[in-house]
Amino acid sequence: MHILFIDWPCFGKSDAVLAFEQMGYQLKMFFHKDYQERISPDFNQAFDEAVKTNKFKFCFSFNYYPVVAEGCKRNEIPYIALVYDSPYVPLYSYTMIYPTNHVFLFDKQEYLKLRNIGIPTVYYSPLPVNASAIDLLAKNRFDRRKCTCDISFVGALYNEAHNFYDRLAGVNDYTRGYLDAVIEAQLKIYGYNFLEEILTQDIIQELLRVSPYSNDKYGVETPAYIYANYYLGRKITSLERIRLLTAIGERFPEKLKLFTLNRQLHIPHVQNMGTADYFNEMPHVFANSKINLNITLKSIQSGIPLRAMDIMGAGGFLLTNFQADFLDYFIPGEDFVYYNDSDDLLNKIEYYLSHEKERQEIAQNGHQKVKENHSFQKCFENMLETLKQ
């Protein structure tokens, strides 16, 4: 059985290839520079040529690409896409309704939103993780001084220069006050994202004036979706992460290591370690941190972020903000721990730093559940069931 695998530098590619091969599939890797374009005659020609040689059971990609969906529809090949990015504008492409599509989303709220507006080609699936890899990685040499810590956070802070939110600097005073109030309100609420629904028409018109946005003829994403997720959501995430990391640094001086792109960022009493390589260092950080923090990007409404799955997959102890989808698969206090607000976060850090046995048991439970229930092969087997429907 043959699979056409859309080849791009994505997370999980090697694990996915190995899982499919273990399931008995033969893979044809296909790459074209226009894979992210909405429309491309060059891609169409190359894709049609590639599928001439074999009868493919399906085409697979991490994330969803309209130009791939067009090719699969044209050649009557089922297209399975596993989306791990959020926000993700291509989900609002007209191509999403093609009957050859099987698009899997890790955020249940996003899945329900699309289902409820009449798109039958979307499905819900938590992200897979290779929880067996850490057993092999543990045998490799790594920088123990860098990767061993009491508390770690791995992730972007979205405070780069010229970020999306800075483009709104010219809004009128009313809109500025409104957005400031919305940001502070969302920062205080865990487990529910209301950003898109509170952007009223007069606010959107002002945002359009200072930072215009319009979709092209191939998509139906709204300005409210763009402003809520790319402008406000990232700004709120930046503020939340910096505030929480600052509070942790004050309460637990020099115990927190931050792994992030901006090596120059200084947070008092926090050790900025720069980046951690996803494949060679990050699993070691997760496995050798007493407490691994997850502070979810606000555009992920209820889903379990890839970072959280990777932490448990590496056998690390996970302390995260509340995300409703965790409760579908994991038990709080048994497989992971969540916090309700800043004070709760600080208190739980203090508690679990001093309760090693309990912390280790929770980490082991989470690791075992991920290993048993969320492997790449199990995830792919569940996805393939949709082809029979």
C-alpha positions, 0 to 999 in steps of 0.5 A: 500500500502506497502513501503520498507524504507531503514533505516539508520541515515539520515536527514529527516527520521522522516519527510519522514516517517510521510509524507508517512504515511499521504499519506496512505502508510504502511512502513516496515523499513529495516536496514542491516549493509552492506547497503553502500557496493557495493556488499554483499551476506549477504545483498542480503539474508536479503533483499530477505527475507524482501520482501517475506512477502509483495508486495511492491509498491516501495523501498525508500532511502535517497541517492542511494545504489547500493546493494539496486538497485541490490535487487530491480532489482532482485525482480522487485521492483521500487527503488526511491532514493532521493540523498542529498549528494554531491559529491556522488560516488555511482552515478557512479555505473554500477547499475545506469542504472537498469530500476527499478531505479528512482534516484532524484538529487537536483543538476540540473547540475549533473542531466544533466551530467548523463542524457547527458551520456545516463543514463535515470533513473535520475531525478531532484528534489529540496530537501524537508523541513518540514517548519511546524516543526518550528511552533511546535519547537518555542513552545519548550524551547531552549538556546536563548543566543546560538541560537540568533544572528545578523549573523550566519553560520552553517557548516563544514570548511573542515580544519581538519587534514589529509584532502584529499588535504594534501595528495597532498603535494608531487606533483612536483613544476609545479603541485603545481603551477597549482593547486594553480592557479586553486584554486585562479581562482575558488575562484573568480568565482561564479555560475560555477565549472570548476575544473573537466574539467581543470584537464589535463592528465599530472596533473592527472598522477602526482596526481595519483603518489602521491595519487593513486586512481582507481575505482573498477570493479563496478564503472565508476567514474574517477580520475578527478571526485575524485580529483576535488570534494574530494580534490580540491573542499573541499579545495576551500570551506575551504579557501572560508569559512574561508576568508569570515568569517574572513572578516565578523569578521573584518567588524562586530566584535562579530556579527557573530556566527559560528556553526561548528564541530571544537570548537577549531578554532579561527577566530578573532572577530567571536564567535565559538559556536561549533556544533548545533544539527540538530533537536533541535538547528539548526532550532532555530538558523535559525529562530533567526538569523537576517542573515543566511549565506549559502556558498555552498560546491564547488562540488554542481554545481548549486543545492540548498543546504539542509542548504539553504532549512532548513534556509527558512523552519525555517523562516530565512533570507537567504543570499547565494552565487549564485546557478542557481537552486534557480532561478527555484523556488525563486525570488532574493530580494523577497524570498532570497538574493544572493551575487556576491563576498566578497565585495557584501557580506559585503555590503549586510550584512550591508544593511540588518542588518539595514533594518529590515522590508525588511529583515523580509518580504523576510524571510517570503516570502521564508518560505511561498514558501518552505512551499507551494511548497517544503514539503515532501509530495509534493516532494514525490507526484512528485517523484511517478509520475515517476512510472507511466511513 
